[in-house]
Structure formats: structure tokens, C-alpha cells
């Protein structure tokens, strides 16, 4: 088992690499999860088939471009190859790269320390239980980073693709993570950065417990006794992908609630009281009332693709960094 410092460095690098690769699909995930959060749509536009995603809207003409709109419509098919669209896929990536790099460093270091403590003081407990427990504790320890990072990321990503107020053409508004952060602090204070912290904690605690358990199980399962170097690399990538998919599948409804609650502005005057979320629980109730169970699994197919790719690369990068840091080349 790597020492905590090695885990910290390897975790930071792997987290940053994973987010850089997965951000385009993460934008789609967040937008799908937040879709239809309001029944009010932009009347001047029309659906033109499956190429468009319709997201919850705010038609207030007084909304400035410096604040995060609560309405957005994006093109996911026809414009995906356009330069402006590809450029916009980077919106919201700064907060995740900086935040998740630090989060992953804390996650892997906490996991390493917790597992060592459990091995020392509870030697009779099965390894599976210790791995899950260590993953859960490690996940909970990251909430101080993940909560504000998620709020900023969701607001920045939802801002992309929105219609510029007063505009007659499809000009998009894309806010940087720094702009979103300043707006949150200005309008909601420090507490605004931790909006949805409770549901984020539940999500991360259970999700990372499953994450480390699934990776350990998949990593230890072998088709052949002696693997070639290529087989070993492929094995690690597949194990990471499986871990990511199982983790996200186990907590996806919680992530939908978190996204919808965090993406909504606290003082959006355009929202009807019945549409305003006062808490994560209130968000869950109103989401269910609006669309039933299906709402809690909106965007899961995109998430599974992203989870496999990102976590395959992330765990592969982690193992590679550990090998370098421990002098294995």
C-alpha cells in the first residue's frame, strides 16, 4: 500500500487528468439532470427534434449576463462540431480541475490512512468491509472541497448555452468559474458555496465506499494467472471503469438532487414559490412530483459512459504515478 504522501500526489494528478478528459460529458450530465426543472420555457424557440435538449428557463429580461441564468437550451447534435460549441465545453472546467485535483489528493490520502488504521486496530474485520468503510470515511472527508467545487461547477456549466437576455439570436452566455464564484459570494455569502453540502456528503460517503470496494474487487479478479504488461494495463483500466460505473449507479438519484438544488439561484425572483427549492429534501419532493422516478435517472446513460472513460484513465494515471513515485519507473 502506498504511503499517504504518494497517494496524495498521485491522487491530485489523476484527479486533474480525469476531469480534463471528462468535462465535456459532465456538462451534458449536469444539463440533463437539471432539465425540465421549471415548466416555463422560452416561448420564442421551438423543439426541433432529438438534437436539442430543453432545460429549465428563466425569461426575466432584467437578468444580467454576470449572473447565472436559470434557463438554458443547448444543441447536442448539429452544433457539436462547431468551434463555438467545442470551445464552450471548457466552461466550468477550472473549478473541477483545481478542486478535484485537491479533492482526489485528500481522498486517496484519507483512504490510505484510514485503511492503515483499520488494518491495525480491527484485524479480524474482513478486507471488503474495511475497504468500504475506509472509502466512505475518505469520501466524507472531501465534502469541504467537493461542496463548493460542485456549486461553482454546476452554475458555470448551466450558464453555457443560455440565451442572452434581450438578444434575438442564439448567442450563448458562458460564465467562467471565477465569475460564478464571485457572484455566489456576493449574493449568497460563504454559505452559498456550501449549498447542498448535506446531500453532497451522503453522495460522496456512500459513493466512494462503493468506488474503492469495486476497484479492489475488479483489480483482484484475473482471467489469467500471469498477465503480460499490456494485459495488466488493460486490466487496471477496466477495473477503474467498472468502479466508476458502479459508484455512480449507486448514488445517481442523490447526484440529480444535488445538481438541481445547487444550480438554482437562491434569490431568483423569476421563480414561482412552487418551483423554488428550499432544501435538498424539498428539491427531491418537487422533482418527484413534477416527473416521477424517471427524473432521478435523467442523463444516466451519458454519466455511465463518462464514468467508465474518466475512471479508467484516472485509476490508470494513479497507478502510473504511484509506480513513478515509488521508484518503479
Secondary structure, DSSP 8 states (H G I E B T S, - for coil): ---HHHHHHHHHHHHHHHHHHHHHHHHHHHHHHTTTSSS---TT----STTEEE------TT--TTS--S--EEESSTTTTSHHHHHHTTTTHHHHHHHHHHHHHHHHHHHHHHHHHHHHH-TTS-HHHHHHHHHHHHHHHTHHHHHHHHHHHHHHHHHTTEE-TT-SS--EE---HHHHHHHHHHHH-GGGGGTTHHHHHHHHHHHHHHHHHHHHHHHH--SSSS--HHHHHHHHHHHHHHHHHHHHHHHHHHHHHHHHHHHS-TT-TTS-GGG--SSHHHHHHHHHHHH-GGGGGTTHHHHHHHHHHHHHHHHHHHHHHHHHHTT--
